Amino acid sequence: MHYFDHMATTALRPEALEAMLPYLREEFGNPQSIYPLGSRARQAVERAREQVAAFLGARPEEIIFTSSGAEANNLALRGLAQAAQKKGQHVIVSRMEHHSVLNSARVLERMGFAVTFLSPDRHGLISPQAVEAAMTPETVLVSIIHASPEVGTIEPIAEIAQVVKARGALMHTDCVASAGQLRLDVQALGVDALSISAHIFYGPKGAGALYLKRGTRIVPLIYGGIQESGRRAGTENVPAIVGMGVAAELAQAELAQRAQRLRALRDRLVQGLRERIEHLHYTGHPQHRLPGHASFCVEFIEGEAMLLMLAQKGIYAATGSACSSKALKASPVLLSMGIAAELAQGSVVFSLGDDNTEEDVEVLLREFPQVVARLREISPYAQGWGKREDEGPCIPRS
């Protein structure tokens, strides 16, 4: 197996699994119980809270555990906006966001909020100037993703946050894709809220977290109990939280070495594919991007067909975002960057991780051009293949 889909999920670290096992078996207590079995579970949760806080440069009391990055994003968007609605009812998000942010913003619209959806430039960048121009006296919240899982572009969050804070609004960023690949420091970023998900940095599925700056008001998304200081009810998923803490600690220790290794593999992959495949478009920012991320649009063929043929060869990749590719629609992120719908249908994303090797990259460089060539042979869109380069891409128009 040659796995190039680390933006969808990662393999659980053995160290995280070992830490989780006792809380799946003998240490099964409820953290809210006052007897020793419950107290030990509570101590394990609080230890994980300290580990995640250190991972983000935050205080432990600023960490709210959730079931996923999607839940953390929902809590941030809806909870922060509702808590601040007496001040104003205007929210700004980018069109680069994950569906959990975009759909939460649409829920706010139905609740009476005005929402501005900012489009990026052709590299997927949202500029601080664009954010400032969109702000009004009614703006209470701005949410801009830290790094795109689809095109890899890293946004200038610290600069955007300065603009937002100067206007008195709250700033949230979705760091699900960047956690474990980029160093995260909430003080340096200057944000009020930040979302992460354990399974993207080799922790377990079913555990996420929201950083919430001390003193920031938020309306709970889930009601029912006193867990997470009353901000997120429900019995804690102790094993998953413990695994998340260990994964965060390991990711923090290995971050620099991981980024350097992934960047070298990524650059070899990008260079090799550009040399081997014609009419290949590198998407996202060429420099300001995640170290283990390479994304392309391939002319004349569809992303789903490429994935299926690659999977037959034991190569796993993605097209569009993990939450939208099954819809068989052109990626909203790519469309927002000005990429034609026909070309966006041919998107493919290779995201590298700890388990990838130089051999994996060489296998992909050998097999993927063959897949592209075979699909183009049978593609009705490949007519006009001999078109001169100065006439532009051979892309059929609707």
C-alpha positions, 0 to 999 in steps of 0.5 A: 500500500502506498498511502498519499491521503494524510489530509483525510486521516492518518494511522494511529501512533503505537504510543497513542494506542498503548496509552489508550488501552487501559482506559478501554479496559480496566480504567473505565471510570467516568471522569465525573465520578468522585471515587478513585476509578473516576478520579484516575480517569479525570487525571488522565483527561487533565493530563491530555489537556496539558499536552494539547495546550502545550502543543498550541502554546495555550493554557490548559483551561483554554482547551475544550475537548470535542468529538472532532474538528468539525464539532470544534468548528461548529462550536466556534462559529455558532457559539462565538457569533451567538455570544456576541450578537448584541454587539453585531450580527455580521460574520466573515468566512472565506470560501477556502473553508471546510464544510463545517465552517461554511455550513455553520455560517449558513446556519447563522444566516438563517438565524438572522446574521449577515455573512460575507464569503471572501473569495481567495486569489488564484493561489488560494490566499486570503489577504488581510486587506480583503478581510479589512475591506469586508469588515463593518461596525457590525462584524463580530467574528472572522474565521479563516482557515490556517491551511487548506487540506485541498490545495495546501495554501497557508494563510497569513493568519497572524496578519489577518488577526491583527486587522480583525482585533484592531476592529474589535472582532473575534478571530477563529482559525481552523488548524485541522490540516496544519496541526502536526505539519506547522508549529502552532502558537496561539499567541503568535497567531493572535487568535481567539479560537482555534480548531484541531482534530487528533486523527490528522496528526496520528491520534485517534478518530473521535477526538478534537479540541477547540482552543478558546482564549481565556475570558472569551464568551461562547454559547455551548453547542451541546447542553446537558452537563458540567463537562468541559467547564459547562461549555461542552456536555457529554461524558468524556471520550477518555481513551480518545482524549488520552490518545490525542494528548500523546499524539500532540506531544509526539507531534510537537517533539518531531515537528521540525524533522517531519516538516523537513523530510516531507518537504523533500519528498513533496518537492521530488513528487512535484518535479517528477510529475511535472516532467512526466505529464503534460497539461498538468496544473499545480494548484495552491501557492507554490511556496506558502503551502503545507510541507507534505502537500501536492495538489494538481488539476489534470486536463481532460480527465476526472478525478474519481477515475484517476483515484479508482485506477490508482487504487487498483495499483495500491496507491491511495490519494484524494480528489477535492476535500474528503467530505465532498469528493463523493458528491461528484461535483467540482470543488467549491474551493477550486472554483473560488480560486477561479479555476474552470469547472471542467478543469476542477473536475480533474483535481487530485491531491497527494498528501504525504506523511510519516509512513511515506518513503522515497520508494513510495514517491518513485512508485507514484511517479511511475504509475500515475503518468500511466494512469493519466495516459490511459484515461486520456486515451478513452476520454471524450474531452481529450479531442484537440490534444495537438493544440498549440501551447500558445493557444492555452489549455485544451479545456472543453467549454460548456 
